[in-house]
Amino acid sequence: MKREKTVSVCMIVKNEERFLGRCLESVKDLVDEIIVVDTGSKDKTVEIAESFGAKVYYYQWDNSFANARNFSLSKATKDWILILDGDDEFEKEDREKFIDIVNNSKYDGHFFKTLSLNSEADLKNYTCNLNLRLIKNTGEYEYVGAIHEQINNKIKPMDYGRFPSEEIRIYHRGYIPAVTQAQNKRERNMNILREELKKDPFNGFVNFNMGNEYFALGDVKSALEHFDTGYKAMDPRQGYGNKLALRRILALIALKRYNMALEAIDEGLEFYPNFTELIYYKGEVYEKQKKYTMAIKTYEKAIEQGESPIYLTFLNGCATFRAYYNIAEIYYSLGDYEEAIINYKKAILCDKSFWPEYTGLAKSYFKILEDEKETVKKLKIYFDLENKGEVVILSMILMEAKLYNGILEELNDKLNAVETDQSVFVLGKCLFNTKEYIKAYYQFRRLPKESPYYELGIIYIIIIKILTNKEIYEEDFDKITNDVKRKSIMLMNSIAKDEKITIDDLPEEYLSEIINILDIILSTNDFQLFEKMLNSLNYINSNKVLLELAKLYHRYGYYSLAVQEITRSFKEFEVIDEVTLDIFYKNLFI
């Protein structure tokens, strides 16, 4: 379809070199003018923008996104204005819809779906919001609000009927944890919001946004305080109302206030009866309360109702693959593997790219067939094994299910032909877990230094040397740049050699790394070495040591040992968490 009307893309940016090229590449053929307003970049942001022919303007940051956004709009000269951030990406499948709107729309603007990704590459793992993305360039509209700015009509009362919602997707990577941390976005946002709360402490929208910031930082109690304040002040008809109601429920769930969460869900459904996410999370609450029959019935109700309408959508898949997957997980935990398989398959039919479905399916088939090779054959039908990428994905799924022999028997030749870091690591781990230590050693040595698996491969190499009584050199440890990983494996090596250890107590951050190494050793079934290596936990200054050890035992089916460590934890430290409490009650009488 040919575009008949002109479009300016307007964005405000600061230090967006990581994603800006991808953003502009996704829209360069959809727009006639690129307006980039820079608020103080110190990286290659401006250089990247100019490489796409952008008109770059500079704006002195004044802690107001609305002011900066309005400055960018003032520079636009085309019929329509497309609003983007530097870490957005336009979904290419929606280009024709966009062109049709630009050519034919009689409205003043359009809301598009913003899919906020939780990881950089996984386009299926997101939460959804509606944001105004397209505005007719009449000079009639402006943004208001220092942060999370909203559109406003400068001339007459705002009529949101002039701004329909569209099924056009824009991926947003701005709140991936690594990005927010690197750019100090949380601190920046909260400073602005504090100033806004000084002006109006009961403002529903500002409290909603402050609650979101606290929630993202893990301070759920503070988040709930702001959600409660905002909830009391809001009108359910306001655009953010359904999200505030849901965020408040999620905070109650995170704080284990399950009965209050159920009350809030029922109240939310009175306001928003078509909000399927509320039904889905009601199922999750029942599941956490171990009311499994009620949980399954509630997930089935979400499936029957169908996905929320566009103006309510928050989490994708609540009426499809997520609901079926949760039902399958319940059946698996109850030992009903046939029903688990049925529901894992339904989840796959809804969304073939949600990989945990396949891991659950593999584990369920293996429980019934008790044969790794036959289990792998069952899974192979879902993948194109002429596609190297799908070979790797299948092998990673099967590795997660611990079907190492099955991978070597059914996929060895395919993996060897792929020649990627992932395939090398998968084969190395499979060989290691089938006690082919020498072959595994040479496999791990093939990993290049730039590989994300390189340091983990070095840890495996050192463990192989420990298992086979080979000399370990200083340069082996020096290859590990992560200080916690290096010191952890050095401690393990010293224990294995019965060397005198003079280190002080290690901080809690070492716990997960030590447990990861113990996990590798336990997978070999070398119980004598494992028991010796358990001494490493004595050097960690944390009251969570016994709980993490219990979780490790539980993963390998040593249920009585898990219960024993949970009991010790409660007696010695008076510490227990939700996961280990569940393990305790499920396995107390085994």
Protein Blocks (a to p, Z undefined) as FASTA:
>chain_A
ZZfbdcddddddehillmmmmmmmmmmmmpcbdcdddehiabfmlmmmmmnopacddddd
ehiaklmmmmmmmmpcbfbdcdddfkbccdfklmmmmmmmmmmocbfbdcddddddfbfk
lmkbccdddddfbdcdehlaccedjbhpacddfkbccdfklmccddddcddfklgfklmm
mnommmmmmmmmmmmmmmmmmlmklmmmmmmmmmmnopamlmmmmmmmmmmmpcfkbmkl
mmmmmmmmmmmmmnopaklmmmmmmmmmmmmmmlmklmmmmmmmmmmnopaklmmmmmmm
mmmnopadfklombghklmmmmmmmmmmmmmmnopaklmmmmmmmmmmmomklmklmmmm
mmmmmmmnopaklmmmmmmmmpcfkbmklmmmmmmmmmmnopmklmmmmmmmmmmmnopa
klmmmmmmmmmmnopaklmmmmmmmpcfklmklmmmmmmmmmmmmmnopacdfklmmmpm
blklmmmmmmmmmmmnopacfbdcddfklmmmmmmmmmmmmmnopaklmmmmmmmmmmpc
cfklmmmmmmmmmmnopaklmmmmmmmmmmmnopacfklmmmmmmmmmZZ
